[in-house]
Structure formats: structure tokens, C-alpha cells
Amino acid sequence: MNQPGIVVAVIPARGGSKGLPGKNILPLGGKPVLAHTIGAALDAGCLDHIVLSTDSEEIARIGQEFGVEAPFLRPAHLATDTAHTPPVIEHAVGFLEEREGFEAALVVTLQPTSPLRLPEHIAQTVSLMQTHPEMDSAITVSEVGIPPFWMFRLSGDLLHPFINDGIDYSLKERQELDPVYRPNGAVYVTRRQLLRKKGVIFSAFSGGNTGYVCMDPISSLDIDNMTDFMVIEAALKARSQRE
């Protein structure tokens, strides 16, 4: 079994957002959205370094207030609407490695737009990678509510089955269909070499070996717009009342 090595977590929190302006710092359950991810990361017990990557001085200040370092402001070319996540993570990890003089073994990406993920979801995904050296990445997933077998592409005025294999899936009940899962965006764990060589944070689409941890639907909720935010706000309130 491989030695666990150094585990670095990066929280990417850009200042701009078109879908929901300022979503990373909106007040949620008495603290900024970002703070929920910071709390889960600090409580996971498996992360050697946690760094906040942002282009916003306000977000950096809030991150530091809640316990993580923000040692740089993200370069402008990594803070655009079209910037992809892997280069952002590579930049942050490379900065830490150069400053601290180590090489990370695992890189954990924690998006602040998944504020209901729990510390154990992070710990389970990291542990999966540490105990399965054949995996080059692991992510959290959740079951899809509407199976793709019932979905369509649009072509002009007509519907065309998304899965067009000659089977009439409208005649099948849900329990007859294989369950399918989607990345829920809550936790990505990547071997350092995969990020460096392939520029991806998980490899399932490129022929690699990606493990998974299943999360429940509530913990999997993520924020993209105001409707999402309101649903998560209600879910967080219900969760706190049960605890």
C-alpha cells in the first residue's frame, strides 16, 4: 500500500458570478456560504494544508476569518467566466509546494457551492484514495432523479431519444432501469501526478480509474442560482433542527 503522503485541499472561490452574484459570501445559516465548506474541511481531520484560491480581497478576508489561509490573489486569467477549475487548482497547489518545499500526494478540491457536504464525505473520499493505489482520482456522486433513458434531444420541432438503442423506455417503470449517478461537485480527490500530467481533477472521462463515494440528495445540493440557494437554506434549517 502506498504511504498516504501530504494531502492538500484547495477551496476555489471566485469573486464574480453571473448566475447568482456574490454567491460564495451570501449569508447562509448565520455565516457566509464559503464558511460552511471551510468548516467541513477543518473538521475532516485528513487534510494537511487547506488553501483558499480567490481573486477577491473580500473573500480572502472572510476565508482567513474562518480559519484558512489565502496567501495570494488568483491571477486574472484564472478568474474569468471561462477559466476551468484544474488550472486554478494546479496554480494553488504549485504555489504551496514551492513555498513549503514539499510535493503533495493528493489534492482535494472543495467547491464552496456545496455547503451541505459533511466532514465525513471529505474524509471518506480521501481514505478511499489512500487505500486504493490503483485509483488516480475519486469523487462524490449522487443518484440522478430523472434517468437519462427518459430524456430527449431537441431537433427542430421533434424530440429524439437521448439514448436511442431501439428500446421504448416509456414502457418501463423506474425500478426496471439501472440507476445512474452524476458528479455532485462536493469533493474531488486527485493524485498529484494526474493533475500535473493530464490537467484534470478526475479521469473517468479520459480512461482513468476514478473511485466514488455516494452522497445523499440533501448533502449533494449545490448553489447555482437563487432557487438553489433558497432550497439549501431550507434544508440547512431542517438539518439544524434535527441535530
C-alpha positions as CSV (number, residue, x, y, z in Angstrom):
1,M,0.0,0.0,0.0
2,N,1.3,3.5,-0.8
3,Q,2.1,5.8,2.0
4,P,-0.7,8.4,2.4
5,G,1.7,11.4,1.8
6,I,0.7,15.1,2.1
7,V,-2.9,16.0,1.4
8,V,-3.6,19.5,0.1
9,A,-7.1,20.9,-0.1
10,V,-8.0,23.9,-2.3
11,I,-11.2,25.9,-2.0
12,P,-11.7,27.8,-5.3
13,A,-13.9,30.8,-4.6
14,R,-14.0,33.4,-7.4
15,G,-15.4,36.8,-6.7
16,G,-17.6,37.1,-9.8
17,S,-20.7,35.0,-10.6
18,K,-23.3,35.7,-13.2
19,G,-25.9,33.1,-12.1
20,L,-26.0,34.5,-8.5
21,P,-23.8,37.5,-7.8
22,G,-21.7,37.1,-4.7
23,K,-22.9,33.6,-4.1
24,N,-19.8,32.5,-2.2
25,I,-20.3,35.0,0.6
26,L,-24.1,35.2,0.8
27,P,-25.3,34.7,4.4
28,L,-26.4,31.1,4.9
29,G,-27.4,29.9,8.3
30,G,-25.8,32.8,10.1
31,K,-22.4,32.7,8.2
32,P,-21.2,33.2,4.6
33,V,-21.7,30.3,2.2
34,L,-17.9,29.9,2.0
35,A,-17.6,29.3,5.7
36,H,-19.6,26.1,5.5
37,T,-17.0,24.5,3.2
38,I,-14.2,25.8,5.4
39,G,-15.8,24.3,8.5
40,A,-16.2,20.9,6.8
41,A,-12.6,21.0,5.6
42,L,-11.2,21.9,9.1
43,D,-13.3,19.2,10.7
44,A,-12.5,16.4,8.2
45,G,-9.3,15.5,10.1
46,C,-7.4,14.3,7.0
47,L,-6.1,17.5,5.3
48,D,-2.6,18.6,5.9
49,H,-2.9,22.0,4.2
50,I,-6.0,24.0,3.2
51,V,-5.7,27.0,0.9
52,L,-8.3,29.4,-0.4
53,S,-7.9,30.4,-4.1
54,T,-9.7,33.7,-4.9
55,D,-9.4,36.9,-6.9
56,S,-11.3,38.8,-4.3
57,E,-9.8,40.6,-1.3
58,E,-13.1,40.4,0.5
59,I,-13.4,36.6,0.0
60,A,-9.7,36.3,1.1
61,R,-10.5,38.2,4.3
62,I,-13.6,36.1,5.1
63,G,-11.6,32.9,4.5
64,Q,-8.9,34.0,6.9
65,E,-11.6,35.0,9.4
66,F,-13.0,31.5,9.4
67,G,-9.6,29.7,9.6
68,V,-7.9,29.1,6.2
69,E,-5.1,30.9,4.6
70,A,-5.4,32.9,1.3
71,P,-1.7,33.6,0.6
72,F,-2.3,35.0,-2.9
73,L,-4.9,36.6,-5.1
74,R,-5.6,34.5,-8.1
75,P,-4.2,35.7,-11.5
76,A,-6.7,37.5,-13.7
77,H,-6.5,34.8,-16.4
78,L,-7.7,32.2,-13.9
79,A,-10.6,34.3,-12.6
80,T,-12.7,34.7,-15.8
81,D,-16.1,33.2,-16.5
82,T,-14.4,30.7,-18.9
83,A,-11.5,29.7,-16.7
84,H,-11.6,25.9,-15.9
85,T,-11.1,24.5,-12.5
86,P,-8.0,22.3,-13.0
87,P,-5.6,25.2,-13.8
88,V,-6.9,27.0,-10.8
89,I,-6.1,24.0,-8.6
90,E,-2.7,23.5,-10.2
91,H,-1.8,27.1,-9.6
92,A,-2.7,26.9,-5.9
93,V,-1.0,23.6,-5.2
94,G,2.1,24.7,-7.1
95,F,2.3,27.9,-5.0
96,L,2.1,25.9,-1.8
97,E,4.7,23.3,-3.0
98,E,7.2,26.0,-3.9
99,R,6.7,27.9,-0.7
100,E,6.7,25.0,1.7
101,G,9.2,22.8,-0.2
102,F,7.1,19.6,-0.4
103,E,5.3,17.7,-3.1
104,A,1.6,16.8,-2.5
105,A,0.4,13.2,-2.8
106,L,-3.3,14.0,-3.0
107,V,-5.1,17.2,-4.0
108,V,-8.6,17.8,-2.7
109,T,-10.9,20.2,-4.5
110,L,-13.8,21.6,-2.3
111,Q,-16.2,23.9,-4.1
112,P,-17.9,26.4,-1.8
113,T,-21.2,26.0,-3.7
114,S,-21.7,22.6,-1.9
115,P,-22.3,23.9,1.6
116,L,-24.2,20.9,2.9
117,R,-21.4,18.4,2.4
118,L,-20.2,17.0,5.7
119,P,-16.7,16.4,7.0
120,E,-17.1,12.7,6.7
121,H,-17.7,13.0,3.0
122,I,-14.3,14.6,2.6
123,A,-12.7,12.0,4.9
124,Q,-14.3,9.0,3.2
125,T,-13.2,10.2,-0.3
126,V,-9.6,10.8,0.9
127,S,-9.5,7.5,2.6
128,L,-10.7,5.7,-0.5
129,M,-7.8,7.1,-2.4
130,Q,-5.3,6.3,0.3
131,T,-6.4,2.7,0.5
132,H,-6.7,2.1,-3.3
133,P,-3.4,2.9,-5.1
134,E,-4.9,1.8,-8.4
135,M,-7.2,4.8,-8.4
136,D,-5.9,8.1,-9.8
137,S,-8.9,10.1,-8.6
138,A,-12.1,9.8,-6.5
139,I,-15.2,11.9,-6.5
140,T,-18.5,12.2,-4.7
141,V,-21.6,11.3,-6.6
142,S,-25.4,11.3,-6.2
143,E,-28.1,9.3,-7.9
144,V,-29.8,11.1,-10.8
145,G,-33.5,11.8,-10.1
146,I,-34.7,11.5,-13.8
147,P,-33.0,8.7,-15.6
148,P,-31.3,9.6,-18.9
149,F,-33.4,6.8,-20.5
150,W,-36.4,9.1,-20.3
151,M,-34.6,12.2,-21.7
152,F,-34.6,13.7,-25.2
153,R,-32.6,15.8,-27.6
154,L,-34.4,18.5,-29.5
155,S,-34.2,18.6,-33.3
156,G,-36.3,21.3,-34.9
157,D,-39.9,20.6,-33.7
158,L,-39.3,17.0,-32.8
159,L,-38.0,15.0,-29.8
160,H,-35.3,12.4,-30.3
161,P,-34.4,9.9,-27.5
162,F,-31.2,10.8,-25.8
163,I,-30.5,7.0,-25.6
164,N,-31.6,5.7,-29.0
165,D,-30.9,2.0,-28.8
166,G,-34.3,0.8,-30.1
167,I,-35.9,0.2,-26.7
168,D,-39.1,2.1,-25.8
169,Y,-38.2,3.3,-22.3
170,S,-41.6,4.9,-21.9
171,L,-42.9,1.4,-21.3
172,K,-40.5,0.7,-18.4
173,E,-41.0,1.6,-14.8
174,R,-38.2,3.4,-12.9
175,Q,-37.4,0.2,-10.9
176,E,-36.7,-1.6,-14.2
177,L,-34.0,0.9,-15.2
178,D,-30.4,0.8,-14.0
179,P,-29.6,3.6,-11.5
180,V,-27.2,6.2,-12.8
181,Y,-25.1,8.7,-10.9
182,R,-23.7,12.2,-11.5
183,P,-20.7,14.1,-10.0
184,N,-22.3,16.3,-7.4
185,G,-19.3,18.7,-7.2
186,A,-18.8,18.3,-3.4
187,V,-15.5,16.5,-3.2
188,Y,-12.8,15.7,-5.8
189,V,-9.6,13.9,-4.7
190,T,-6.8,13.8,-7.3
191,R,-3.4,12.2,-7.3
192,R,-0.8,14.9,-7.8
193,Q,0.6,13.3,-10.9
194,L,-2.7,13.1,-12.6
195,L,-3.3,16.9,-12.1
196,R,0.2,17.7,-13.2
197,K,0.4,15.4,-16.3
198,K,-3.2,15.4,-17.6
199,G,-4.6,18.7,-16.2
200,V,-7.8,17.1,-14.9
201,I,-9.1,16.6,-11.4
202,F,-10.8,13.3,-12.2
203,S,-10.2,10.8,-15.0
204,A,-13.4,8.9,-15.6
205,F,-13.9,10.6,-19.0
206,S,-10.4,10.0,-20.1
207,G,-9.9,6.3,-19.5
208,G,-8.5,6.6,-15.9
209,N,-9.6,4.9,-12.7
210,T,-11.9,7.1,-10.7
211,G,-13.4,5.8,-7.5
212,Y,-16.6,7.2,-5.9
213,V,-18.4,8.0,-2.6
214,C,-22.2,8.2,-2.8
215,M,-23.8,11.1,-1.0
216,D,-27.4,11.6,-0.1
217,P,-29.6,14.0,-2.1
218,I,-29.7,16.7,0.5
219,S,-25.9,16.8,1.2
220,S,-25.4,16.9,-2.6
221,L,-27.3,20.1,-3.2
222,D,-25.3,22.8,-4.8
223,I,-25.8,26.5,-5.4
224,D,-26.1,27.9,-9.0
225,N,-29.0,30.3,-8.7
226,M,-31.3,31.9,-6.2
227,T,-33.8,28.9,-6.3
228,D,-30.9,26.6,-5.3
229,F,-29.9,28.9,-2.5
230,M,-33.4,29.0,-1.1
231,V,-33.7,25.2,-1.2
232,I,-30.4,24.8,0.5
233,E,-31.3,27.5,3.1
234,A,-34.5,25.5,4.0
235,A,-32.5,22.2,4.0
236,L,-29.9,23.6,6.3
237,K,-32.5,24.9,8.7
238,A,-34.2,21.5,8.8
239,R,-30.9,19.8,9.4
240,S,-30.0,22.1,12.3
241,Q,-33.4,21.4,13.9
242,R,-32.8,17.6,13.8
243,E,-29.4,17.9,15.4
